[in-house]
Amino acid sequence: MYEITPALSADAPAIEALLDAAFGPDRKSKTSYRFREGVDQVADLSYVIREHGRIIGSVSYWPILIGESDFPALLLGPLAVNPLRKNEGIGRALVFKTLDRAAALGHRLVLLVGDPAYYSRFGFSPAAPAGFDMPGEDPARLQLRALDPQVLNTVRGTIKRSPRVC
Ligand SMILES: CC(C)(COP(=O)(O)OP(=O)(O)OC[C@H]1O[C@@H](n2cnc3c(N)ncnc32)[C@H](O)[C@@H]1OP(=O)(O)O)[C@@H](O)C(=O)NCCC(=O)NCCS
């Protein structure tokens, strides 16, 4: 039986081990990590799935800024599932839960770097045709989901690292 709960600070070592298992130990060389280094993750959107107390999935979000207006948005990820537990709905449950929570908290726009074939089921679509870019990242992997559809009428541009430093 799964249990989705906010991540606790004591969960950090288990989450790091899960991320290493899911992405490999060189994961921090990915371009998207440049937008996370030295920036606090969004505390209210860090969730884990536990089974018998053991973490088998996790997701986190980071703050980012968009374009010349510095519009505040979210960068979804990393999302990781224990490699032995793929395709059981764990990733799906984490993404749906936290997108709902993000909307309830008043966040208006979410971006991510990931496989479009996976994230389209959550309403994500390619961000490049809508005028978004992430320096150093493959435009084909940059996806967006507007929690407030009006946002896309006015917001576009280059994704920037949030100045909120730990
Ligand atoms: C990608 C990942 C988060 C998916 O989580 P999951 O719990 O295994 O997947 P879910 O049960 O939510 O969804 C399963 C469905 O997604 C599909 N799927 C899984 N990974 C996919 C991918 N990379 N691309 C396209 N589809 C994918 C499965 O084929 C399955 O399809 P179906 O519903 O038509 O049968 C997980 O496999 C993982 O941790 N992978 C390694 C790390 C990673 O790539 N993270 C995402 C990038 S931020």
The ligand as an SDF file (V2000), in Angstrom:
LIG
                    3D

 48 50  0  0  0  0  0  0  0  0999 V2000
   10.1080    8.1120  -15.8070 C   0  0  0  0  0  0  0  0  0  0  0  0
    9.5830    7.6080  -14.4600 C   0  0  0  0  0  0  0  0  0  0  0  0
    9.5090    8.7440  -13.4570 C   0  0  0  0  0  0  0  0  0  0  0  0
    8.1660    7.0570  -14.7070 C   0  0  0  0  0  0  0  0  0  0  0  0
    7.5900    6.6450  -13.4750 O   0  0  0  0  0  0  0  0  0  0  0  0
    6.8280    5.2430  -13.3820 P   0  0  0  0  0  0  0  0  0  0  0  0
    6.2060    5.1590  -12.0400 O   0  0  0  0  0  0  0  0  0  0  0  0
    7.7840    4.1790  -13.7650 O   0  0  0  0  0  0  0  0  0  0  0  0
    5.7440    5.3610  -14.5380 O   0  0  0  0  0  0  0  0  0  0  0  0
    4.1540    5.4280  -14.4030 P   0  0  0  0  0  0  0  0  0  0  0  0
    3.6710    4.1750  -13.7630 O   0  0  0  0  0  0  0  0  0  0  0  0
    3.7550    6.7310  -13.8330 O   0  0  0  0  0  0  0  0  0  0  0  0
    3.7350    5.4560  -15.9260 O   0  0  0  0  0  0  0  0  0  0  0  0
    3.9250    4.3080  -16.7140 C   0  0  0  0  0  0  0  0  0  0  0  0
    3.6450    4.6750  -18.1480 C   0  0  0  0  0  0  0  0  0  0  0  0
    4.5960    5.6610  -18.5700 O   0  0  0  0  0  0  0  0  0  0  0  0
    5.3450    5.1450  -19.6610 C   0  0  0  0  0  0  0  0  0  0  0  0
    6.7200    5.6520  -19.5090 N   0  0  0  0  0  0  0  0  0  0  0  0
    7.5520    5.4730  -18.4810 C   0  0  0  0  0  0  0  0  0  0  0  0
    8.7230    6.1090  -18.7160 N   0  0  0  0  0  0  0  0  0  0  0  0
    8.5930    6.7080  -19.9230 C   0  0  0  0  0  0  0  0  0  0  0  0
    9.4480    7.4950  -20.7290 C   0  0  0  0  0  0  0  0  0  0  0  0
   10.6760    7.8410  -20.3340 N   0  0  0  0  0  0  0  0  0  0  0  0
    8.9610    7.9410  -21.9240 N   0  0  0  0  0  0  0  0  0  0  0  0
    7.7190    7.6310  -22.3340 C   0  0  0  0  0  0  0  0  0  0  0  0
    6.8640    6.8930  -21.6130 N   0  0  0  0  0  0  0  0  0  0  0  0
    7.3050    6.4220  -20.4230 C   0  0  0  0  0  0  0  0  0  0  0  0
    5.2350    3.6430  -19.5290 C   0  0  0  0  0  0  0  0  0  0  0  0
    5.4580    3.0230  -20.7740 O   0  0  0  0  0  0  0  0  0  0  0  0
    3.8050    3.4890  -19.0650 C   0  0  0  0  0  0  0  0  0  0  0  0
    2.9350    3.6780  -20.1600 O   0  0  0  0  0  0  0  0  0  0  0  0
    1.4170    3.1100  -20.1530 P   0  0  0  0  0  0  0  0  0  0  0  0
    0.6840    3.8590  -19.0870 O   0  0  0  0  0  0  0  0  0  0  0  0
    0.9240    3.4580  -21.5230 O   0  0  0  0  0  0  0  0  0  0  0  0
    1.5490    1.6550  -19.8800 O   0  0  0  0  0  0  0  0  0  0  0  0
   10.4530    6.4650  -13.8830 C   0  0  0  0  0  0  0  0  0  0  0  0
   10.4740    5.3960  -14.7830 O   0  0  0  0  0  0  0  0  0  0  0  0
   11.8800    6.8830  -13.5640 C   0  0  0  0  0  0  0  0  0  0  0  0
   12.1910    7.2150  -12.4130 O   0  0  0  0  0  0  0  0  0  0  0  0
   12.7830    6.8360  -14.5650 N   0  0  0  0  0  0  0  0  0  0  0  0
   14.1780    7.1960  -14.3720 C   0  0  0  0  0  0  0  0  0  0  0  0
   14.3270    8.6660  -14.0620 C   0  0  0  0  0  0  0  0  0  0  0  0
   13.6280    9.5710  -15.0720 C   0  0  0  0  0  0  0  0  0  0  0  0
   13.7770    9.3940  -16.2780 O   0  0  0  0  0  0  0  0  0  0  0  0
   12.8530   10.5370  -14.5400 N   0  0  0  0  0  0  0  0  0  0  0  0
   12.0360   11.4460  -15.3380 C   0  0  0  0  0  0  0  0  0  0  0  0
   12.7840   12.5970  -15.8880 C   0  0  0  0  0  0  0  0  0  0  0  0
   12.7100   13.9890  -14.7970 S   0  0  0  0  0  0  0  0  0  0  0  0
  1  2  1  0
  2  3  1  0
  2  4  1  0
  2 36  1  0
  4  5  1  0
  5  6  1  0
  6  7  2  0
  6  8  1  0
  6  9  1  0
  9 10  1  0
 10 11  2  0
 10 12  1  0
 10 13  1  0
 13 14  1  0
 14 15  1  0
 15 16  1  0
 15 30  1  0
 16 17  1  0
 17 18  1  0
 17 28  1  0
 18 19  1  0
 18 27  1  0
 19 20  2  0
 20 21  1  0
 21 22  1  0
 21 27  2  0
 22 23  1  0
 22 24  2  0
 24 25  1  0
 25 26  2  0
 26 27  1  0
 28 29  1  0
 28 30  1  0
 30 31  1  0
 31 32  1  0
 32 33  2  0
 32 34  1  0
 32 35  1  0
 36 37  1  0
 36 38  1  0
 38 39  2  0
 38 40  1  0
 40 41  1  0
 41 42  1  0
 42 43  1  0
 43 44  2  0
 43 45  1  0
 45 46  1  0
 46 47  1  0
 47 48  1  0
M  END
$$$$
